[in-house]
Amino acid sequence: MIDRKSEITEIKKKLSIFPVTAILGARQTGKTTLARLLKAQHYFDLENPVDLAAFDNPQLTLSNLKGIIVIDEIQRKPELFSILRYLVDHTPGQSYIILGSASRDLIRQSSESLAGRIAYHYLYGFDLEEVGVDKIEELWLRGSFPRSFLAENDEASVLWRDNFITTFLERDIPQLGISIPSYTLRRFWLMLSNYNAQTINYSELSRSFGISDNTARNYIELLEGTFMIRLLLPYFANVGKRIVKSPKLYFLDTGIYHSLLSVHSKTQLLSNNKLGASWETFALNSLVKILRLKKEEVFFYATHSGAELDLVFTRNGKKWGVEFKYQDAPAKTRSMYSCIEDLELEHLFVVYPGEKQYQVDGKITVLPLEQYGFLEKAANG
């Protein structure tokens, strides 16, 4: 079992401040396991018919309980949020952990009823800090879902991911009240794999799939809201240049991405024309997790004149930039200098799959991903 000590510490911190903590993430990322490790006194799974029946009268079920109460898959009973607000206000000291795998609706419902009473913790699966840098290639190929990463071999990992994709499309999506045919969403998801690590052109995307722009946006919002993809917004700066304004799309898990590409081994990955996009996705997701950057804190930067930077974030009042390169020995480029000047970056890191760290300029360092701690220390001051 992988130790997820840092996740537990973060959740305990939020529980000490807020009466309700929501742990959000895709199915099978370990939300339930984590909640049980917090030694909750009461656990309800709303996918269990017995527990669901107990919530026919939720106020009666919950009002006399003491200690930490966990409610799993809470999105199945949205009326619980207003009841939780009443219980929180009338039973001081009581703590609730709610779990969900659909962020958009759950956040909207909970923020309307529990404003000022709830904290959100996003759980994405394993990261390099948890599995160790010696497992970097395995984590990249198989992805961060615990059962995929911990599978006995690559074949078992592929089988688990294929079944996860089918279950997600045929069961999870309909349970959210969304009536998109599973084969339609599968085809759209497959098409998105060709746009991974690229800016989105909704008109091009909708024409390619034969749907309207609004429908394409809705499908993408659905996959984002269920933690399958990430939309990285552009960083806007007053630099007197035409800036790219469309968001950039990334898969949140390289294992799922590889399955959709039918890439099942390291050999197949290294010979695939999406190798660079896969590395960029894996390295970016790894750093965002390790640095605990929130959605509203991460951006990319691109101008129509050709300057590009894969990741921009602010920490301790300073701006930092990261470029991801699948190369043996990345070198400095004119684009890097433009980004440093435009954004007034404190430093720019070029993250690559090699083993040697080296400096190519006073403000540009080439860094192996496995040495992420160097970047983390610099940004945290």
Protein Blocks (a to p, Z undefined) as FASTA:
>chain_A
ZZfkkmmmmmmmmmmmpmbdcddddehiommmmmmmnopabdcdfkbmklmmmmmmmmlm
mmmpgcjdddehkllmmmlmmmmmmmmmmmghiacddddfbfklmmmmmmmmmgoiaccd
ddebjcfklnopklmmmmmmnopafklmmpmblklmmmmmmmmmmmmmmmmmmmnopacd
fklmmmmmmmmmmmgoiacdfklmmmmnopafklmmmmmmmmmmnopaccdddddddehp
acdfbdcdddfbfklmmmmnopabfklmmmpcklmmmmmmmmmmmmmmmnopafklgccd
ddfkopacfbdcdeehiacdddddddfbdcddfklmmmmmmnopabdcdddfbfbdcdfb
fkbccddfklmmmmmmmmnZZ
